[in-house]
Amino acid sequence: MGGQRQANERKRVVRAPALLLALLSAVLPSTRATGEEGSAETIFLNGRFYTADDQRPWAEAVAVRGGRFVRVGGTAEVRALARPGTRLVDLRGRLVLPGLVDAHTHPSLEARYPYQPWPGFPFAQLRRKLSRFPAPEWVRVRALADSTRILSAYGFTAFGDGRTRLDQLGAWEALIRQGGLHQHAVLFVPVRVDSGLPAPTRPAQLREELARHRLPGVGFGAKLFVDGYLQGETASLEEPYEPPGGGRGRLATPVAELEREVEELDHAGIPMQLHAIGDHAVRTALDALARAVAARGGRPGPQHAIIHARLVREEDLPRFGRLGVAAVLDAFLAQPSPEDGITPEIGPERRDERYLAFRKLVDAGALVGVCSDWPSASMNPFHAMYAAVTRRSPGHPERGTLGPANAVPLERMIRAYTIDNARVLGIAGEAGSITAGKWADLVVLDRDILRRPIEELPDTRVVATVFEGRTVYDGSALPWYLARSEARLLEIGNGR
Ligand SMILES: [Zn+2]
């Protein structure tokens, strides 16, 4: 499970003798030594590296060996690791970020019903229409490979798969065997019977099923549904929906059952992603998590996250930080849309004050991650960052803003997409920042988004994506059928 894996990895990273570390830091005060010193296979030079590491926020060069950063720093100190045969990559002053992380996306769902002519089709309807015709395994493996290509093209080197059914683990296994997975993956398996398909109900059973597959390096967690969606009024609210509906929605799970599941999973050390959209669902999820945290007497446990958290009551905001629970928001949806499905449901006041409350959650001390929920929305991180920073729709000033009081600075969004999302997925010991000892995951951008005008941000392109020291995307165009579905998702915007 994610928690265990992380603990093991932490041990590995810190095993360098303390004395050696002390000596190295005395000789090279600006170098972060890891005991992996000596030489580099690849050196990336002349970059403007934003590291998302508070110890050293900026660097000019990085050295890589065995898929990991071995030195991060100034040109001279990194070049000192060059040997005959070291590959030197000149980045010509470009901005480089840590490989991006999507905390909650749906390659598994896309693979089950791939290549729909109409991407972004709402999940519920899609399931109803197609649930009897899932794709055969070889098609699923192909579709997973395509998902990984799109992720690489947007600079992602890690993701959480928001809903992995057990009968899909074979396809993931095949993809890994073929060398086709270019991200660190954490798979979240639904823990109850879902759409009539077999799903594990007990943590022990989940472990047993997972142990049957060879999925090296892959993390796991559990996915739970607390409520539904605002459109359709199945999200659970504290105050009624706007007329003519006027109800409060409903919880997907009886409270007692949710509490039992949450406590059992937490006790077993299994990280959870809890889908909760309405403010009553968010409160119910926090209540259940609070019971679980109390049951372990405040001892550290797995990193849990509430996914979507579209509406959070004022008094619940500080509970995220207090309980150590992450909030993962759909940044791309923080923009007005002509196909606005939100305002008719919750009205302009709740929308402007509390919908996707990035700012309020950050101010209240929450660990705030971001997700695309792709393919129900675009996974383009630059459009999503733009939306969260401006609360506007790229290229459409006439649409106005959506809750500008909850806008956050761009640097906060970059951190959300890197180190904070890595924390959300429990992989921050290995990924999420450009830090010696971590996996060498990078994204090179075509422009300096921290210096260029914000209006340029949505046009940003990835020049290269480097995963574990290897270039897995080189800036070339996606095949037409993938490019077309992505363009369609951008066009739909916040249509949900
Ligand atoms: Zn989802």
Boltz pocket constraint, residues with backbone or C-beta under 6 A from the ligand:
constraints:
  - pocket:
      binder: B
      contacts: [[A, 104], [A, 105], [A, 106], [A, 162], [A, 373]]
      max_distance: 6.0
